[in-house]
Amino acid sequence: MKAGVVLERPSDLLLEQAFRFGFKATNNQPDYEALLARLNLVYDMGAREVTCKSDSQVMIGYIKGEFEVKESLL
């Protein structure tokens, strides 16, 4: 399973990173892993404010508290 991350700073610096998971992942796991990777990268870069965008309705719904996660790994 693969996932990708794109980070863009206000100064137009663009950072792209791809991940390949060494484990069997469910359909939604790569979305969560990519979010965690993004947050770790921006933390290491010293970001004080972060805006995350995703096309995963499941992940966004869970973060907003609108959905209940049934998969224990998420």
N, C-alpha and C positions, 0 to 999 in steps of 0.2 A: 504494500500500500504506500502511496506517495502523497505528499502535501507540499504546498508552496506558501511562502510568506513574502510580502512586499511591504517595505517600510518607506515612507516618504516624509522627509523633514520639511519644515517651512522654507528652508533655504534651497529647496529643490534637489537635495541629496536623495538619491534613490538606492535602496539596498534590497536585493532580491536573494532569497535563499530557498533551496529545495531540500526536502527531507524524504528519506526512504526508511520506512519502519521495518525493523527486523522481527516483527511479531505479527501474528494474524490479527487484523483489526476489524471491528464492526464497521458498519456503514458510516456512523457518525464520529467515530474516534479520531480520524485524521483532522476533522474540524477543530476538535478540542485540543489536540496536540499542536496544531498550527497556532492556535490562540496562545497557548502556554509558551511556545517558542517565541512568538512575537513579543509577549510581555517580558520574557527573560531578556531578549535582545535590547528592547528599549530601556529596560532597567539598567543593563550594563552600559548603555550609551548615556545614561544620566538624565533621561527624560523626566520631566516633572508633570506633564499632562499628556494623555494618550487618547486618541480616538480610534476605536477598532471597528472595522466594517467586515461583514461576512454575508454570504448568500445562504447560510445554513439557518433555516427557520427553526429547526429543533434547538440548536445551540443558543440562538438569540432568545427564543421563548423560554428556555431554561434559565438563562442569566437574568431575564426580566421577571422571573417567577411566574410566568404564565403556563409553563409546562412542567410536568413531573417527570424526572428521569427514571426510567425503569431499568437501565443497564447499570450494574454496580460499578463497572470500570469508569463510567463517566462522572 
